[in-house]
Amino acid sequence: PHFTFTLPIDTAIISRIRIYFAQNDETILIKQGQHCTANNKEISVSLTQEETFKFDDSSDMRIQVRVQTNAGEVFVSDIFRVDVKRCLDNEVLS
């Protein structure tokens, strides 16, 4: 899957990006700046098949974005809930 987040600030002033993916109150995956694409006020990130298979369909995935500006200010998003769909086979297709 691919996720795009709109920020209240321009990404040109961001020095650090962390996107947290959690399930059942446990952080499963953290994507950092080098894994993201930033443009204007948007940050985009994709999960690989292997990363996606770390989540199960027993509950929603929770996502939160945290960024730090060059001036040291930290912005934290609301927590987004995303349905996790069941997959019949966990084979990674290449």
C-alpha positions in Angstrom: 0.0 0.0 0.0 0.9 3.6 -0.5 0.1 6.4 1.9 0.1 10.2 1.4 -0.2 12.7 4.3 -0.9 16.4 4.0 1.0 18.5 6.5 0.3 22.0 7.8 3.8 23.1 6.9 6.0 22.9 3.8 8.2 19.8 3.7 11.2 22.0 2.6 11.7 23.0 6.3 11.5 19.4 7.7 14.8 17.9 9.0 13.4 14.6 10.3 10.4 12.4 9.4 9.1 9.4 11.3 6.0 7.5 10.3 4.8 4.9 12.9 2.7 1.9 12.0 1.2 0.1 14.9 -1.3 -2.7 15.7 -2.7 -3.8 19.0 -0.9 -0.9 20.8 2.5 -2.2 19.5 4.7 -0.3 17.0 5.3 -2.8 14.2 7.2 -0.6 11.8 8.8 2.8 11.6 9.5 4.5 8.3 12.0 7.4 8.3 12.8 10.2 5.9 14.9 8.1 3.5 11.9 5.9 2.9 9.6 8.8 2.2 8.9 11.2 -0.7 8.3 14.8 0.4 6.9 17.5 -1.9 5.3 20.8 -0.9 3.1 19.9 2.0 2.8 16.2 1.3 4.7 13.2 2.5 4.3 9.8 0.8 5.4 6.4 1.8 4.9 2.8 0.6 5.0 -0.5 2.4 6.7 -3.5 0.7 4.9 -6.9 0.6 7.2 -8.1 3.5 6.3 -5.1 5.6 2.6 -5.5 4.8 2.6 -9.1 6.0 3.7 -8.0 9.4 0.1 -6.9 10.1 -2.8 -9.3 10.5 -6.5 -8.7 9.9 -7.4 -9.1 13.6 -7.5 -5.3 14.1 -6.9 -2.0 12.5 -3.5 -0.6 11.7 -2.8 2.8 13.3 -0.5 5.3 11.6 1.0 8.5 13.1 3.3 11.0 11.4 5.9 12.9 13.4 8.2 15.5 11.8 10.8 17.9 13.1 11.6 21.2 11.4 15.0 22.7 10.9 14.2 25.1 13.7 13.5 22.1 16.1 9.7 22.3 16.2 8.0 19.0 16.3 4.6 18.3 14.7 2.6 15.2 15.4 -0.4 14.1 13.4 -3.6 12.6 14.6 -3.7 8.8 14.7 -5.1 7.4 11.5 -7.0 4.0 11.5 -6.6 1.8 8.5 -8.4 -1.5 7.8 -6.1 -4.5 7.4 -7.5 -6.9 4.8 -7.1 -10.7 5.0 -4.8 -12.3 2.5 -5.2 -16.0 1.6 -1.5 -16.5 1.0 1.5 -14.7 2.4 3.8 -15.5 -0.5 5.9 -12.5 -1.6 5.5 -12.0 -5.3 8.5 -10.7 -7.2 
